[in-house]
């Protein structure tokens, strides 16, 4: 028997029959302010993530072969016996099973907090307020847990992750707004498609791009007005609301939503977009990705412009999301993720080096940023350097502390970092991201200029579907193909190397570097190389 102080009240919890869930330890938010206890009568839905029936082979994740959703569920999803056991035990404790998905290995259960404590408990669970990552001047209230989670003994080794008790905002949008008078120049996405030589004769037709959003919404009329100004028919944009997420325009994240959809729609107007709105939490983020990659039809690409420092995730949170990205790769889905907007520290006030997750996952195509000086009328590039405006406004990059170096990065000169074994280097690729040379978008009927690596992820997602259209098949995990032929000091064909600038602790060099990866795309040359591969 143990007595704990929760929200200023004493709570007695019997944990003797529950066992620790490995990797679940969580710290309090640095700026959390307690607002009281979580009521035992509050209804909460949690997601249980189950083990695979067999591990996905690396060659399937990284290679050209792909499998269908049904095949993945049958070979590498959750074992039906595990699902049945978890369902029975949850129902025996008075909980409602609201969803089971063998492919993504998720079982959702719902009940009051008092009921949930019989199967999963946190060391401490309180109500707090913390700054909204999309608008730090605004405070949001949520549940916060600290310490380890404990689960039923029969779930030990079967349930590998639990999300939903703590619903703190998990990620921030990697977007930066620039006042029009302060911008040095700006580009429409169409301009950038010409500058980066996207493959001619393609527009993404026949392909789907999934866009993950953890806030905001689509303001009525903005898409029609924006694409009319560009002389483009408004592309098909569908909305899926995941869990507690909603398409809610009027939120600070509306600019993120519009930047992503307008960049994709301008660069791949023939592609269908599906925008997945989820709650900004570890549960919402992973549920959105799993829902997107297991959709029918399977998307060709996923664009993610949200993330957070690796150390601000739990070990189980990183593992669950990374596994969802492996599922995507096995089904031929390319996942493009913004690498961050705060240089080599990723916003750590101490200045220590950090990479941003999920871009630091080897399964993600990590997208960094540049400062572009080009003539939109002629598509002539005068110069392109690493984006770094000082004061933490810079492309994210560095060396992961959590993920080992993938084989395809072994011979490109990734520094070891802190004397560790070889680790994953970030980013893989880059494109224009400096808000001073930003993207022209429309939000609530107003012309805006945005930058950030948030713009680079949808740009690369659009390029991916156009390459897939030209090649006649999805590309899946692009990195092994992109890195083929790379060596220290050498970027392969299909890239224009960026060799000037820094992001703080890392400087640009010939070949791969932790500022802009292999470089910015030359889409036509990249198509030629991928065709030969």
C-alpha positions in Angstrom: 0.0 0.0 0.0 1.3 3.5 -0.9 0.1 7.0 -0.1 0.7 9.7 -2.6 -0.1 13.4 -2.8 -2.1 14.1 -5.9 -3.2 17.7 -6.6 -3.0 18.6 -2.9 -5.0 15.6 -1.7 -3.9 12.3 -0.3 -4.7 9.3 -2.4 -4.1 5.6 -1.4 -3.1 3.4 -4.3 -2.6 -0.4 -4.1 0.2 -1.1 -6.6 1.3 -4.4 -5.2 -0.3 -6.4 -7.9 0.7 -4.1 -10.8 4.1 -4.2 -12.5 6.2 -1.4 -14.0 5.9 -0.7 -17.8 9.4 -0.4 -19.1 10.2 2.9 -20.8 7.2 4.8 -19.4 9.0 7.1 -16.9 7.9 10.7 -17.4 9.0 14.0 -15.8 6.9 17.0 -15.0 6.7 19.8 -17.6 9.3 22.5 -16.6 6.6 25.2 -16.6 3.7 23.3 -15.2 1.4 24.9 -12.7 -0.9 22.7 -10.7 -4.6 23.4 -10.9 -5.9 20.5 -8.7 -6.6 16.8 -8.7 -7.9 14.7 -11.5 -11.4 13.5 -10.5 -11.9 9.7 -10.2 -15.1 10.2 -12.1 -13.4 11.7 -15.2 -13.7 9.5 -18.2 -10.5 8.8 -20.1 -9.7 6.8 -23.2 -6.3 5.3 -23.3 -4.4 3.5 -26.1 -2.7 0.2 -25.4 0.0 -0.7 -27.9 0.7 -4.4 -28.1 3.9 -6.3 -29.2 4.3 -7.5 -32.7 3.7 -11.2 -33.5 7.1 -11.0 -35.3 9.6 -8.2 -35.9 9.5 -6.5 -39.3 12.8 -7.4 -41.2 15.0 -4.5 -41.9 15.1 -5.4 -45.6 11.4 -4.9 -45.8 11.5 -1.5 -44.0 14.5 -0.2 -46.0 14.2 -2.1 -49.3 12.0 -1.7 -52.4 9.6 -4.6 -51.6 6.3 -3.5 -50.0 3.4 -5.3 -48.5 -0.3 -4.5 -48.0 -2.1 -3.5 -44.9 -3.7 -7.0 -44.6 -0.3 -8.7 -45.1 1.3 -6.5 -42.5 -1.4 -7.2 -40.0 -1.1 -11.0 -40.6 2.7 -11.1 -40.4 3.7 -8.2 -38.1 0.6 -7.0 -36.4 -0.7 -8.0 -33.0 -1.4 -11.6 -32.3 -5.2 -12.2 -32.0 -4.6 -14.2 -28.8 -2.9 -11.1 -27.3 -5.8 -8.9 -28.3 -8.3 -11.3 -26.8 -6.4 -11.5 -23.5 -6.1 -7.8 -23.2 -9.8 -7.2 -24.1 -11.0 -9.9 -21.6 -9.0 -8.5 -18.7 -10.0 -4.9 -19.4 -13.7 -5.9 -19.6 -13.3 -7.9 -16.4 -12.3 -4.7 -14.6 -15.4 -2.8 -15.9 -13.7 -1.0 -18.8 -15.1 -0.6 -22.3 -13.0 -1.7 -25.3 -13.7 1.1 -27.9 -11.4 -0.1 -30.7 -9.1 -2.9 -31.7 -6.8 -2.7 -34.7 -4.5 -5.7 -35.2 -2.5 -4.0 -38.0 -1.4 -1.0 -35.9 -1.5 -3.2 -32.7 -3.7 -0.7 -30.8 -6.4 -1.5 -28.3 -8.4 1.5 -27.0 -10.1 1.2 -23.6 -12.3 3.7 -21.9 -13.6 4.2 -18.3 -13.4 6.5 -15.4 -10.0 7.2 -13.8 -11.1 5.2 -10.8 -11.8 2.2 -13.1 -8.6 2.6 -15.1 -6.5 2.5 -11.9 -7.4 -1.2 -11.7 -5.3 -1.9 -14.8 -2.9 1.0 -15.3 -1.6 3.5 -12.7 0.7 6.5 -12.7 2.9 7.4 -9.8 1.2 10.8 -9.8 -1.5 12.3 -12.0 -2.6 16.0 -11.6 -4.3 18.8 -13.6 -1.8 21.5 -14.7 -1.5 24.4 -17.1 1.4 24.8 -19.5 2.2 27.1 -22.4 0.6 26.2 -25.7 3.4 25.1 -28.1 1.6 26.9 -31.0 1.3 30.1 -29.0 3.4 30.3 -25.8 1.5 33.4 -24.6 -1.6 31.1 -24.1 -1.9 28.5 -21.4 -3.6 25.2 -21.8 -4.9 22.9 -19.1 -4.3 19.1 -19.2 -3.5 16.0 -17.2 0.1 15.5 -16.3 1.6 12.3 -14.9 5.1 11.8 -13.5 7.1 8.7 -12.7 6.5 5.2 -14.1 3.3 3.6 -15.3 2.2 0.2 -13.8 0.1 -2.3 -15.6 -1.6 -5.7 -14.9 1.0 -8.5 -14.5 -0.6 -10.5 -17.4 0.0 -7.5 -19.7 3.7 -7.5 -18.9 5.6 -8.0 -22.2 2.4 -8.0 -24.2 1.4 -4.3 -23.7 4.5 -2.3 -24.7 3.0 1.2 -24.5 0.2 3.1 -22.8 -0.8 6.6 -23.9 -3.7 8.9 -22.9 -3.4 9.3 -19.1 -1.1 12.2 -19.7 -2.4 14.5 -22.4 0.1 17.3 -22.3 0.9 19.0 -25.6 3.7 16.8 -27.0 4.9 18.7 -30.1 5.2 22.2 -31.5 4.7 23.3 -35.1 8.0 24.1 -36.8 6.7 27.3 -38.4 7.9 30.9 -38.3 5.9 33.9 -39.4 7.6 36.9 -41.0 6.1 40.4 -41.3 5.8 41.3 -44.9 7.9 44.5 -44.6 10.7 42.6 -42.9 11.0 39.9 -45.6 13.9 40.2 -48.0 12.0 38.3 -50.7 9.3 35.6 -50.8 8.2 32.8 -53.1 5.1 31.0 -54.1 5.4 27.2 -53.9 5.0 27.2 -57.7 8.2 29.3 -57.9 10.0 26.8 -55.7 8.9 23.9 -57.9 10.6 25.5 -60.8 13.7 26.5 -58.9 14.1 23.0 -57.6 13.2 21.5 -61.0 10.3 19.3 -60.0 9.8 16.6 -62.7 8.0 18.0 -65.7 4.8 16.4 -66.9 3.8 15.3 -63.3 1.3 16.8 -60.8 0.8 13.9 -58.3 -2.3 12.5 -60.0 -3.4 9.2 -58.7 -1.6 9.6 -55.4 -2.6 10.6 -51.9 -0.6 12.7 -49.4 -1.6 12.4 -45.7 -1.0 15.5 -43.6 -0.7 15.3 -39.8 -2.0 18.3 -37.8 -2.1 18.6 -34.0 -4.1 21.8 -33.9 -5.7 24.4 -36.0 -8.2 24.1 -38.9 -9.0 25.0 -42.5 -10.5 28.5 -42.6 -13.6 28.5 -45.0 -12.8 29.9 -48.4 -9.0 30.2 -47.9 -8.0 27.3 -50.2 -10.3 28.3 -53.0 -9.1 31.9 -52.9 -5.4 30.9 -52.6 -5.4 28.5 -55.5 -7.5 30.9 -57.7 -4.7 33.5 -57.3 -2.2 30.9 -58.5 -4.4 29.9 -61.4 -4.7 26.3 -60.1 -7.9 24.4 -59.6 -8.4 23.8 -55.9 -7.1 20.3 -55.2 -9.2 17.7 -53.3 -8.6 18.1 -49.6 -10.4 15.7 -47.2 -10.5 15.9 -43.4 -10.3 13.1 -40.9 -10.7 13.9 -37.2 -8.8 11.4 -35.0 -9.8 10.8 -31.4 -10.3 14.2 -29.7 -8.9 16.1 -32.6 -11.0 18.5 -34.7 -10.8 20.7 -37.7 -11.2 24.0 -35.7 -10.2 27.1 -37.5 -9.5 30.1 -35.3 -6.7 28.3 -33.5 -3.1 29.7 -33.5 -2.0 26.6 -35.5 -4.2 27.7 -38.5 -1.1 29.1 -40.2 0.6 25.7 -40.0 -2.4 24.0 -41.5 -2.6 26.4 -44.4 1.1 26.4 -45.1 1.2 22.6 -45.4 -1.9 22.3 -47.6 -1.1 25.2 -49.8 2.5 24.1 -50.4 1.3 20.6 -51.3 -1.6 21.8 -53.4 0.5 24.2 -55.4 3.3 21.6 -56.0 1.2 18.5 -56.4 -2.2 19.8 -57.5 -3.3 16.4 -58.9 -2.7 14.6 -55.6 -5.5 14.1 -53.1 -4.7 15.5 -49.6 -6.1 13.9 -46.5 -5.6 16.1 -43.4 -5.7 14.2 -40.1 -6.5 16.4 -37.1 -5.6 14.9 -33.7 -5.1 16.2 -30.2 -1.6 17.5 -29.5 -0.5 14.7 -27.2 1.6 11.6 -27.4 -1.5 9.6 -27.9 -3.0 11.9 -30.5 0.3 12.2 -32.5 0.8 8.4 -32.7 -2.9 7.7 -33.4 -2.9 10.2 -36.2 0.2 8.7 -37.9 -1.2 5.1 -37.5 -4.6 6.1 -38.8 -3.0 7.9 -41.8 -0.6 5.1 -42.9 -3.2 2.4 -42.5 -5.8 4.2 -44.5 -7.4 2.9 -47.6 -6.0 3.8 -50.1 -2.5 3.7 -48.6 -0.9 7.2 -49.0 2.2 7.6 -51.1 3.6 10.2 -48.7 2.9 11.6 -45.2 3.9 15.2 -44.3 4.6 16.0 -40.6 5.5 19.5 -39.6 5.4 18.9 -35.8 8.0 17.6 -33.4 9.8 18.0 -30.1 13.3 17.5 -28.6 14.1 13.8 -28.3 14.6 14.1 -24.5 11.1 15.5 -24.0 9.6 12.2 -25.2 9.3 9.0 -23.1 11.2 6.0 -24.3 7.9 4.2 -24.9 6.6 7.2 -26.8 9.6 7.3 -29.2 9.4 3.5 -29.7 5.7 3.5 -30.4 5.9 6.3 -33.0 9.1 4.9 -34.6 7.3 1.5 -35.0 4.4 3.3 -36.8 7.0 4.8 -39.2 8.4 1.3 -39.8 4.9 0.1 -40.6 4.6 3.0 -43.1 7.9 2.1 -44.8 6.9 -1.5 -45.1 3.8 -0.5 -47.0 5.7 1.8 -49.3 4.9 5.1 -47.6 7.4 7.9 -47.5 7.2 10.0 -44.3 8.6 13.5 -44.6 9.3 15.3 -41.2 10.4 18.8 -40.4 13.8 18.8 -38.6 13.1 21.8 -36.3 13.5 25.5 -36.3 15.9 26.1 -33.3 19.3 25.1 -34.5 21.6 22.6 -33.0 20.1 23.0 -29.5 16.5 22.4 -30.7 15.4 25.1 -28.3 17.1 23.7 -25.1 17.8 26.9 -23.0 21.0 25.4 -21.8 22.3 25.3 -25.4 23.1 21.6 -25.3 22.8 19.7 -28.6 19.6 18.0 -29.4 17.8 16.6 -32.4 14.0 16.8 -32.9 11.8 13.8 -32.9 10.2 12.2 -35.0 12.6 13.6 -37.6 15.5 11.8 -35.8 13.9 8.4 -36.4 15.9 6.6 -39.2 12.5 5.8 -40.7 11.7 9.5 -41.3 13.0 11.6 -44.2 14.3 14.5 -42.1 13.9 17.8 -43.8 16.2 20.8 -42.9 16.1 24.4 -44.1 18.0 26.9 -46.2 18.2 30.7 -47.0 17.4 31.0 -50.7 18.3 33.9 -52.9 16.8 33.3 -56.3 15.0 35.1 -59.2 11.4 33.7 -59.4 11.0 35.0 -62.9 13.9 33.0 -64.3 14.4 30.3 -61.6 18.0 31.3 -61.4 19.6 30.7 -58.0 22.0 33.4 -56.9 23.0 31.7 -53.7 21.6 29.2 -51.2 23.1 28.8 -47.7 22.1 27.3 -44.4 19.2 29.0 -42.7 20.4 30.7 -39.4 19.1 34.1 -38.4 20.5 33.9 -34.9 18.5 33.9 -31.6 17.5 30.3 -32.1 15.9 30.8 -35.5 17.8 28.2 -37.6 17.4 24.9 -39.3 17.3 21.9 -36.9 20.0 19.2 -37.1 22.7 17.3 -35.4 23.3 13.8 -34.1 20.6 11.7 -32.4 21.2 10.6 -28.8 18.6 7.9 -29.1 18.8 6.2 -32.5 21.7 4.2 -33.8 23.2 5.1 -37.1 21.5 3.4 -40.0 23.6 1.4 -42.5 22.9 3.9 -45.3 24.5 6.7 -43.3 27.6 4.8 -42.3 30.0 6.2 -44.9 28.9 9.9 -45.3 30.8 11.5 -42.4 28.2 11.7 -39.6 30.1 12.7 -36.4 29.9 10.3 -33.5 28.9 13.0 -31.0 29.7 12.9 -27.3 31.8 9.8 -27.8 28.8 7.6 -28.4 28.5 4.7 -30.8 27.6 5.9 -34.3 24.2 7.6 -34.2 21.6 8.8 -36.7 22.5 12.1 -38.3 19.8 14.8 -39.0 18.7 16.0 -41.5 18.7 14.0 -44.7 17.6 16.7 -47.2 16.7 20.4 -47.2 14.9 23.2 -49.1 14.0 26.9 -48.5 12.9 27.6 -45.0 14.2 31.0 -43.9 11.1 33.2 -43.1 13.1 36.1 -44.5 12.9 34.4 -47.9 9.7 32.6 -47.1 6.6 31.2 -48.6 3.6 33.3 -49.6 0.4 31.7 -48.1 -3.1 32.9 -47.3 -4.6 32.6 -43.8 -8.1 33.9 -42.9 -8.1 35.9 -46.2 -4.9 37.6 -45.4 -1.6 37.3 -47.3 1.1 36.0 -45.0 4.8 35.0 -45.4 5.9 31.9 -43.5 9.1 29.9 -43.1 10.4 27.1 -41.0 11.2 23.5 -41.8 7.4 23.1 -41.6 7.4 24.3 -45.2 10.1 21.8 -46.2 8.3 18.6 -45.2 5.2 19.3 -47.4 7.6 20.4 -50.3 9.4 17.0 -50.1 6.1 15.2 -49.8 4.9 16.8 -53.0 8.1 16.0 -54.7 7.9 12.4 -53.6 4.4 11.9 -55.2 5.6 13.5 -58.4 8.6 11.2 -58.5 6.3 8.2 -57.7 4.0 9.3 -60.5 6.8 9.4 -63.0 8.3 6.1 -61.9 5.0 4.3 -61.7 5.3 3.0 -58.1 5.5 4.4 -54.5 9.0 5.0 -53.1 8.6 4.0 -49.4 11.7 4.7 -47.3 13.7 7.0 -49.7 16.9 7.3 -47.7 18.7 4.2 -48.8 18.3 5.2 -52.4 19.1 8.9 -51.8 22.3 8.1 -49.9 23.5 5.7 -52.6 26.7 7.1 -54.0 27.2 9.6 -51.1 30.6 9.8 -49.4 32.4 12.2 -47.1 32.6 15.4 -49.0 30.4 14.1 -51.9 26.6 14.5 -52.4 25.1 12.2 -55.0 23.4 13.2 -58.2 20.0 14.7 -57.7 21.1 17.2 -55.1 22.6 20.7 -55.1 25.0 20.7 -52.2 24.8 23.5 -49.6 28.3 24.3 -48.2 28.0 27.7 -46.5 26.5 28.5 -43.1 25.9 26.8 -39.7 23.2 25.9 -37.2 25.2 26.7 -34.1 27.4 23.7 -33.2 27.5 22.3 -36.7 28.7 23.9 -39.9 28.0 23.1 -43.5 30.6 21.2 -45.5 30.8 19.6 -48.9 28.7 16.4 -48.9 26.3 15.4 -46.1 26.3 17.7 -43.1 24.1 18.2 -40.0 22.7 21.5 -41.4 21.2 20.6 -44.7 21.9 16.9 -45.1 22.7 15.9 -48.7 21.4 19.2 -50.0 18.4 20.6 -51.8 16.7 18.8 -54.6 17.2 18.9 -58.3 14.0 17.0 -59.0 14.7 16.2 -62.6 18.2 14.9 -61.9 16.8 12.9 -59.0 14.2 11.3 -61.2 16.9 10.3 -63.7 19.0 8.7 -60.9 16.0 6.9 -59.4 15.1 5.6 -62.8 18.5 4.1 -63.2 18.4 2.5 -59.7 
